[in-house]
């Protein structure tokens, strides 16, 4: 990848640093206490209540469903310190999660990745910046006896940090109360590959834990393989503890690891199967995802594996001309794995019209990487919310990508039971022809401004033939055609 891609992907894996040793669990701080939901933007549609855990939709595998009928379209901005704090001080500044949820509300987003981090410290040099970050809390408790390489108490790998897991549950619950789905990230593989001295900052380094685990590890990345059964055993126990912590909540998804190395494939498959098997012993089951393996991974490894959802790399056009999703997997098309920090409004709409669920790697407050609320990314944030507001008005469960039906090649279409419904995107605006032959009745027409999710009505047209439409405003546009009446 070029430097821009590397920077983004690097950004993808945020975090690391010296933990604030075994700081005791505390009541929910102000930044995590439930707050009244702010009014949605004018024209916004309230997010539907979450009816149950997500499962792949029974008739349209491009989407999840929470009730077996309606399609749940996922989209949103995720950012690195959403679970573990990161910053130059020790302990690092506390991330204001309540303010972050307000931010998601403002843009009408309904999904985040809740980032984990495994290293106790890291430097952003691999991201094209130069800042040292301390991270707290980590999953394992720092009880000692003995001192780790960072000068703090060693990790007891049989015990878990109550602040980490208490925070995990509080934040997933707070997101649920806003109608926001959360992918709980279990492991973070980018850091071990690209952060200087990463292995020395990991709890599994033999000098950092009370049991001396990891003494036979030649390279840090080997912990994300099945080469060391004693390490795999610790990882399995940790995964089960995560499920025990949040597995009763309906808004949960799981992600095995952020951008782990390609040789982690069989290990990731193993953890996916472990999750599926363990959750079968529980009242509720949740989707499990596998994301692009940076650097050198293949999309085939994602689509051939046992994950319920995947996030691909740019191969196949996922940046500029996403292939039409075929329903084999739910696709979360994440800028993190395409650019890192990147994307634009056109990408967001193209992804939506091809049956994928677009996500944005957001620098947000700039505390870890990038600039604070950089206006450069406003069109992406607004467009994701616009697609979600529109998705809740469509009969999305019946719709599939049908590029051949529109001259622009971006079209979702399906029979709603009342007749055919079409959503067409014009990346360059102007004129588009749409094949309305399958529609045998009068159709209403509405133009959509891509950052607003709504727009002016057009004249009704009759179905039964190919029709030509001209956008009434400049720039890219979307066209919604549905049965009249």
C-alpha positions as CSV (number, residue, x, y, z in Angstrom):
1,X,0.0,0.0,0.0
2,X,1.0,3.6,-0.5
3,X,1.9,5.9,2.4
4,X,-1.7,7.2,2.6
5,X,-3.1,3.7,2.9
6,X,-0.5,2.8,5.4
7,X,-1.2,5.9,7.5
8,X,-4.9,5.1,7.5
9,X,-4.5,1.5,8.3
10,X,-2.1,2.4,11.0
11,X,-4.6,4.8,12.4
12,X,-6.9,1.9,12.3
13,X,-5.2,0.3,15.1
14,X,-5.0,3.0,17.6
15,X,-3.8,2.8,21.0
16,X,-1.2,1.5,23.3
17,X,0.6,2.7,26.2
18,X,1.5,2.3,29.8
19,X,-1.7,1.3,31.6
20,X,-2.6,3.2,34.7
21,X,-1.6,0.1,36.6
22,X,-4.4,-1.6,38.5
23,X,-6.6,1.4,39.0
24,X,-9.8,0.1,40.8
25,X,-13.1,0.1,39.1
26,X,-15.2,3.2,39.9
27,X,-18.8,4.3,39.3
28,X,-19.6,5.5,35.8
29,X,-17.9,8.8,35.3
30,X,-19.8,11.8,34.0
31,X,-18.8,11.1,30.5
32,X,-20.5,7.7,30.6
33,X,-23.7,8.5,32.5
34,X,-26.9,8.2,30.5
35,X,-27.8,11.6,29.0
36,X,-31.1,12.7,27.4
37,X,-30.9,12.1,23.7
38,X,-30.7,15.3,21.8
39,X,-33.3,16.1,19.2
40,X,-32.6,14.5,15.8
41,X,-31.8,16.9,12.9
42,X,-34.8,18.3,11.0
43,X,-36.1,15.8,8.6
44,X,-34.4,12.9,10.5
45,X,-36.3,9.7,11.2
46,X,-36.0,8.3,14.7
47,X,-34.0,5.1,14.7
48,X,-36.2,2.1,15.2
49,X,-36.1,0.4,18.6
50,X,-33.8,-2.7,18.7
51,X,-36.1,-5.7,18.7
52,X,-33.5,-8.4,19.4
53,X,-30.0,-9.6,18.6
54,X,-29.0,-9.3,14.9
55,X,-29.1,-12.3,12.7
56,X,-28.4,-12.5,8.9
57,X,-31.7,-11.7,7.2
58,X,-33.4,-14.9,6.2
59,X,-34.2,-13.8,2.6
60,X,-31.6,-11.0,1.9
61,X,-28.2,-11.9,3.2
62,X,-26.7,-8.5,2.5
63,X,-28.2,-7.2,5.7
64,X,-29.0,-8.2,9.3
65,X,-32.4,-8.4,10.8
66,X,-33.5,-8.0,14.5
67,X,-36.9,-9.5,14.0
68,X,-36.6,-11.9,11.0
69,X,-38.5,-9.4,8.7
70,X,-37.1,-5.9,8.4
71,X,-33.6,-5.4,7.1
72,X,-31.2,-3.5,9.5
73,X,-28.7,-1.4,7.5
74,X,-25.6,-0.5,9.6
75,X,-23.6,2.7,9.1
76,X,-21.6,5.0,11.2
77,X,-18.3,6.7,12.3
78,X,-16.0,4.8,14.6
79,X,-12.9,6.1,16.4
80,X,-10.0,4.6,18.2
81,X,-10.3,5.5,22.0
82,X,-13.9,4.6,22.2
83,X,-13.2,1.9,24.8
84,X,-9.6,2.4,26.1
85,X,-8.2,5.8,26.8
86,X,-5.1,7.0,24.9
87,X,-2.9,10.0,25.3
88,X,0.5,11.4,26.2
89,X,-0.1,11.4,30.0
90,X,-0.2,8.6,32.5
91,X,-3.0,7.9,33.0
92,X,-4.3,9.2,29.7
93,X,-7.2,11.7,29.4
94,X,-10.6,10.0,29.8
95,X,-12.6,9.7,26.5
96,X,-16.0,11.4,26.8
97,X,-18.2,8.5,25.6
98,X,-21.5,10.4,26.2
99,X,-20.4,13.3,24.0
100,X,-19.4,10.7,21.3
101,X,-22.9,9.2,21.4
102,X,-24.3,12.8,21.0
103,X,-22.0,13.2,18.0
104,X,-23.4,9.9,16.5
105,X,-26.9,11.2,17.1
106,X,-26.3,14.4,15.3
107,X,-25.3,12.6,12.2
108,X,-28.0,9.8,12.5
109,X,-25.4,7.0,12.7
110,X,-26.4,3.6,14.2
111,X,-23.1,1.6,14.3
112,X,-19.6,1.8,15.8
113,X,-16.6,-0.5,16.2
114,X,-15.6,-0.5,19.9
115,X,-11.9,-0.5,19.7
116,X,-9.7,-2.6,21.9
117,X,-5.9,-2.4,22.3
118,X,-3.4,-4.9,23.7
119,X,-0.2,-2.9,24.0
120,X,0.5,-0.9,27.0
121,X,2.2,1.9,25.0
122,X,2.8,2.8,21.4
123,X,4.2,5.6,19.1
124,X,2.3,6.9,16.1
125,X,5.4,7.0,13.8
126,X,4.0,4.2,11.7
127,X,1.0,6.4,11.1
128,X,3.1,9.3,9.7
129,X,2.9,11.2,13.0
130,X,5.2,11.1,16.1
131,X,3.2,10.9,19.4
132,X,3.6,8.5,22.3
133,X,0.3,7.2,23.6
134,X,-0.3,5.6,27.0
135,X,-3.4,3.3,27.1
136,X,-5.6,2.4,30.0
137,X,-7.4,0.2,30.9
138,X,-6.3,-3.2,29.3
139,X,-8.2,-6.4,29.7
140,X,-5.9,-8.2,32.1
141,X,-5.4,-7.1,35.7
142,X,-2.0,-5.7,36.8
143,X,-1.7,-7.2,40.2
144,X,1.9,-8.3,40.3
145,X,3.9,-9.6,42.0
146,X,6.9,-8.3,40.1
147,X,7.4,-5.4,37.7
148,X,6.8,-5.5,34.0
149,X,9.1,-3.9,31.4
150,X,7.2,-0.6,31.6
151,X,7.8,-0.3,35.3
152,X,4.3,-1.2,36.4
153,X,3.0,-4.3,38.1
154,X,3.0,-7.5,36.0
155,X,-0.2,-8.8,34.5
156,X,-2.0,-11.7,36.0
157,X,-3.5,-13.5,33.0
158,X,-6.0,-15.4,35.1
159,X,-7.6,-12.1,36.3
160,X,-9.4,-9.4,34.4
161,X,-9.3,-5.7,35.0
162,X,-12.7,-4.8,36.4
163,X,-12.5,-1.2,35.0
164,X,-12.0,-2.6,31.5
165,X,-14.9,-5.0,31.6
166,X,-17.2,-2.6,33.6
167,X,-16.5,0.1,31.0
168,X,-17.2,-2.4,28.2
169,X,-20.6,-3.2,29.5
170,X,-21.5,0.4,30.4
171,X,-20.6,1.7,27.0
172,X,-22.4,-1.1,25.0
173,X,-25.5,-0.5,27.2
174,X,-25.3,3.3,26.7
175,X,-25.1,2.8,22.9
176,X,-28.0,0.4,23.0
177,X,-30.1,3.0,24.8
178,X,-29.5,5.3,21.8
179,X,-30.4,2.6,19.2
180,X,-26.7,2.1,18.2
181,X,-25.1,-1.2,17.4
182,X,-21.6,-2.0,18.7
183,X,-19.0,-4.3,17.3
184,X,-16.9,-5.4,20.2
185,X,-13.3,-5.8,19.0
186,X,-11.6,-8.7,20.7
187,X,-8.0,-8.4,19.6
188,X,-5.9,-5.8,17.8
189,X,-3.3,-7.1,15.3
190,X,-2.0,-4.1,13.6
191,X,0.0,-2.8,16.6
192,X,2.0,-6.0,17.0
193,X,3.1,-5.8,13.4
194,X,4.0,-2.1,13.1
195,X,4.6,-0.5,16.5
196,X,8.2,-0.4,17.5
197,X,9.0,-2.9,20.3
198,X,5.3,-3.9,20.4
199,X,6.1,-7.4,21.8
200,X,7.8,-5.8,24.8
201,X,4.6,-3.8,25.5
202,X,2.2,-6.8,25.3
203,X,0.9,-8.7,28.4
204,X,1.9,-12.0,26.9
205,X,5.6,-11.1,26.8
206,X,7.2,-13.4,29.5
207,X,8.7,-10.4,31.4
208,X,5.2,-8.8,31.6
209,X,3.1,-11.5,33.2
210,X,3.2,-13.4,36.5
211,X,3.2,-16.9,34.9
212,X,6.0,-16.3,32.4
213,X,3.7,-17.1,29.5
214,X,5.2,-16.4,26.1
215,X,8.7,-17.6,26.8
216,X,8.7,-19.7,23.7
217,X,7.3,-17.1,21.4
218,X,9.9,-16.2,18.7
219,X,7.9,-13.2,17.2
220,X,5.1,-11.3,18.8
221,X,2.7,-11.9,15.9
222,X,2.9,-15.7,16.6
223,X,0.4,-15.1,19.5
224,X,-2.2,-14.7,16.7
225,X,-1.6,-18.2,15.4
226,X,-2.4,-21.7,16.9
227,X,1.4,-22.4,17.4
228,X,1.3,-21.9,21.2
229,X,-1.6,-23.8,22.9
230,X,-1.0,-22.2,26.3
231,X,-1.5,-18.8,24.8
232,X,-4.5,-19.9,22.8
233,X,-6.0,-21.2,26.1
234,X,-5.7,-17.8,27.7
235,X,-7.2,-16.1,24.7
236,X,-10.1,-18.5,24.7
237,X,-10.8,-17.8,28.4
238,X,-10.7,-14.1,27.7
239,X,-13.2,-14.4,24.7
240,X,-15.6,-16.3,26.9
241,X,-15.3,-13.6,29.6
242,X,-16.2,-10.9,27.0
243,X,-19.3,-12.9,26.0
244,X,-20.2,-13.3,29.7
245,X,-20.0,-9.5,30.0
246,X,-22.1,-8.3,27.1
247,X,-23.7,-11.4,25.5
248,X,-27.1,-10.6,27.0
249,X,-27.3,-7.3,25.2
250,X,-29.1,-7.1,21.8
251,X,-27.0,-4.5,20.1
252,X,-23.8,-6.5,20.2
253,X,-21.7,-7.8,17.3
254,X,-18.1,-9.2,17.6
255,X,-15.0,-8.6,15.6
256,X,-12.1,-11.0,16.0
257,X,-9.2,-8.7,15.3
258,X,-8.3,-5.5,13.6
259,X,-6.0,-6.0,10.7
260,X,-4.1,-9.0,11.9
261,X,-1.4,-10.5,9.7
262,X,-2.3,-13.0,7.0
263,X,-0.9,-16.0,8.9
264,X,-3.6,-15.4,11.5
265,X,-6.3,-16.8,9.3
266,X,-6.7,-20.2,10.9
267,X,-6.4,-18.7,14.4
268,X,-9.2,-16.2,13.5
269,X,-11.4,-19.0,12.1
270,X,-10.8,-20.9,15.4
271,X,-11.9,-17.9,17.5
272,X,-15.0,-17.4,15.3
273,X,-16.0,-21.1,15.8
274,X,-15.3,-20.8,19.5
275,X,-17.6,-17.7,19.7
276,X,-20.4,-19.5,17.8
277,X,-20.1,-22.6,19.9
278,X,-20.0,-20.7,23.2
279,X,-22.9,-18.5,22.4
280,X,-25.0,-21.6,21.5
281,X,-24.9,-22.3,25.2
282,X,-26.4,-18.8,25.9
283,X,-29.9,-17.4,25.5
284,X,-28.7,-15.0,22.8
285,X,-26.4,-15.3,19.8
286,X,-24.7,-12.5,17.9
287,X,-23.0,-11.9,14.5
288,X,-19.2,-12.5,14.4
289,X,-17.0,-10.6,11.9
290,X,-13.6,-10.9,10.3
291,X,-11.9,-7.9,8.8
292,X,-9.1,-7.3,6.3
293,X,-5.7,-8.8,7.3
294,X,-3.2,-6.1,6.8
295,X,-0.7,-6.3,5.2
296,X,-1.1,-8.9,2.4
297,X,-4.4,-10.5,3.3
298,X,-7.0,-11.5,0.7
299,X,-10.7,-10.9,0.5
300,X,-11.1,-14.6,-0.3
301,X,-9.9,-15.5,3.2
302,X,-12.8,-13.4,4.5
303,X,-15.5,-14.7,2.2
304,X,-14.4,-18.4,2.6
305,X,-14.3,-18.3,6.4
306,X,-17.0,-18.9,9.0
307,X,-17.6,-15.2,9.8
308,X,-21.1,-13.7,9.5
309,X,-19.9,-10.4,8.3
310,X,-16.6,-9.1,6.7
311,X,-14.8,-5.9,5.9
312,X,-12.8,-6.2,2.7
313,X,-9.7,-4.5,1.3
314,X,-9.7,-2.4,-1.8
315,X,-9.3,-5.4,-4.2
316,X,-12.4,-5.7,-6.4
317,X,-13.2,-2.0,-6.4
318,X,-14.5,-1.5,-2.9
319,X,-13.1,2.1,-3.0
320,X,-14.3,3.4,-6.3
321,X,-16.8,1.0,-7.7
322,X,-17.9,-1.5,-5.1
323,X,-19.0,-4.9,-6.5
324,X,-22.6,-5.7,-5.9
325,X,-23.0,-7.7,-2.7
326,X,-24.3,-11.2,-3.4
327,X,-25.5,-12.1,0.0
328,X,-22.8,-14.6,0.9
329,X,-21.7,-12.4,3.7
330,X,-23.0,-9.1,5.2
331,X,-20.3,-6.6,4.0
332,X,-19.3,-3.7,6.2
333,X,-17.4,-1.6,3.7
334,X,-15.0,0.3,6.1
335,X,-12.8,3.1,5.0
336,X,-10.3,1.9,7.7
337,X,-9.4,-1.0,5.4
338,X,-9.7,1.0,2.2
339,X,-7.8,4.2,3.0
340,X,-7.6,4.3,6.7
341,X,-8.9,7.8,7.1
342,X,-10.5,8.5,3.7
343,X,-13.5,8.2,1.5
344,X,-16.1,10.7,0.3
345,X,-19.8,11.2,-0.2
346,X,-19.8,9.4,-3.6
347,X,-18.1,6.4,-2.0
348,X,-20.7,6.3,0.7
349,X,-23.6,6.3,-1.7
350,X,-22.0,3.8,-4.1
351,X,-21.5,1.4,-1.2
352,X,-25.1,1.8,-0.1
353,X,-26.5,1.2,-3.7
354,X,-24.3,-1.9,-4.1
355,X,-25.9,-3.6,-1.0
356,X,-23.0,-3.0,1.5
357,X,-23.0,-1.3,4.9
358,X,-20.5,1.6,4.8
359,X,-18.4,2.7,7.8
360,X,-16.1,5.6,8.3
361,X,-12.8,5.6,10.3
362,X,-13.3,9.0,11.9
363,X,-10.4,11.1,13.5
364,X,-13.2,12.6,15.6
365,X,-11.5,14.8,18.3
366,X,-8.0,14.3,16.9
367,X,-6.7,13.1,20.2
368,X,-5.1,10.0,18.7
369,X,-4.6,10.8,15.0
370,X,-5.7,13.4,12.6
371,X,-7.4,16.8,13.2
372,X,-10.3,17.6,15.5
373,X,-13.6,17.3,13.7
374,X,-11.9,17.9,10.4
375,X,-14.5,19.6,8.1
376,X,-13.0,17.6,5.2
377,X,-14.9,14.6,6.4
378,X,-18.3,16.3,6.9
379,X,-19.7,15.1,3.6
380,X,-19.0,11.5,4.5
381,X,-20.5,11.8,8.0
382,X,-23.6,13.6,6.7
383,X,-24.0,11.2,3.8
384,X,-23.9,8.1,6.0
385,X,-26.7,9.5,8.1
386,X,-28.7,10.4,5.0
387,X,-28.4,6.8,3.6
388,X,-29.6,5.5,7.0
389,X,-32.6,7.8,7.1
390,X,-33.5,6.7,3.6
391,X,-32.9,3.0,4.4
392,X,-35.5,3.1,7.1
393,X,-38.1,4.4,4.6
394,X,-37.3,1.8,2.0
395,X,-38.6,-1.8,2.0
396,X,-34.9,-2.7,2.1
397,X,-35.4,-6.4,2.8
398,X,-36.9,-6.8,-0.7
399,X,-34.2,-4.8,-2.5
400,X,-31.1,-6.1,-4.3
401,X,-28.4,-4.3,-6.3
402,X,-29.5,-4.3,-9.9
403,X,-26.9,-2.3,-11.8
404,X,-28.3,-3.2,-15.2
405,X,-31.6,-1.4,-14.5
406,X,-30.1,2.1,-14.5
407,X,-27.7,3.8,-17.0
408,X,-25.7,5.0,-14.0
409,X,-25.2,1.4,-12.9
410,X,-26.1,2.2,-9.3
411,X,-29.6,0.8,-8.5
412,X,-31.4,-1.0,-5.7
413,X,-34.7,-2.5,-6.7
414,X,-37.2,-4.9,-5.5
415,X,-40.9,-5.8,-5.2
416,X,-42.3,-4.4,-2.0
417,X,-45.6,-6.4,-2.2
418,X,-47.3,-3.2,-3.5
419,X,-45.2,-3.1,-6.6
420,X,-41.6,-2.3,-7.6
421,X,-39.5,0.2,-5.8
422,X,-36.2,1.6,-7.1
423,X,-33.4,3.7,-5.6
424,X,-31.0,5.0,-8.2
425,X,-27.7,7.0,-7.7
426,X,-26.2,9.3,-10.2
427,X,-22.5,9.9,-9.2
428,X,-22.2,12.7,-11.7
429,X,-25.7,13.9,-11.6
430,X,-27.4,14.9,-14.8
431,X,-29.5,12.4,-16.7
432,X,-30.3,8.7,-16.1
433,X,-32.5,6.2,-17.7
434,X,-34.2,3.5,-15.6
435,X,-35.8,0.3,-16.7
436,X,-39.3,0.4,-15.3
437,X,-40.6,-2.5,-17.3
438,X,-41.1,-4.7,-14.3
439,X,-43.3,-2.0,-12.8
440,X,-46.9,-2.1,-14.0
441,X,-48.5,0.9,-12.4
442,X,-48.1,4.7,-11.9
443,X,-44.9,5.6,-9.9
444,X,-44.1,8.5,-7.7
445,X,-40.7,10.1,-8.1
446,X,-38.6,11.9,-5.5
447,X,-35.1,13.3,-5.9
448,X,-32.6,13.0,-3.1
449,X,-29.8,15.4,-2.1
450,X,-27.0,13.0,-1.0
451,X,-26.1,14.9,2.2
452,X,-29.7,15.4,3.2
453,X,-31.5,12.1,2.4
454,X,-34.5,13.9,0.9
455,X,-35.3,16.4,-1.8
456,X,-37.9,17.6,-4.3
457,X,-40.7,15.5,-5.7
458,X,-40.7,14.9,-9.5
459,X,-43.6,14.2,-11.8
460,X,-45.3,10.8,-11.5
461,X,-44.5,8.4,-14.3
462,X,-46.0,5.2,-15.6
463,X,-44.1,1.9,-15.3
464,X,-43.8,-0.7,-18.1
465,X,-40.9,0.8,-20.0
466,X,-37.5,2.5,-19.7
467,X,-37.8,6.1,-18.6
468,X,-35.4,9.0,-18.6
469,X,-35.0,11.4,-15.7
470,X,-33.0,14.6,-15.3
471,X,-31.8,15.7,-11.9
472,X,-33.2,19.1,-10.9
473,X,-30.1,20.2,-9.1
474,X,-26.3,20.2,-9.9
475,X,-23.9,17.5,-8.6
476,X,-24.5,13.9,-7.6
477,X,-28.1,12.9,-6.9
478,X,-30.3,10.0,-5.9
479,X,-33.7,9.1,-7.3
480,X,-36.4,7.2,-5.4
481,X,-39.2,5.7,-7.5
482,X,-42.0,3.8,-5.8
483,X,-45.6,2.8,-6.4
484,X,-48.1,5.7,-6.4
485,X,-50.8,5.9,-3.7
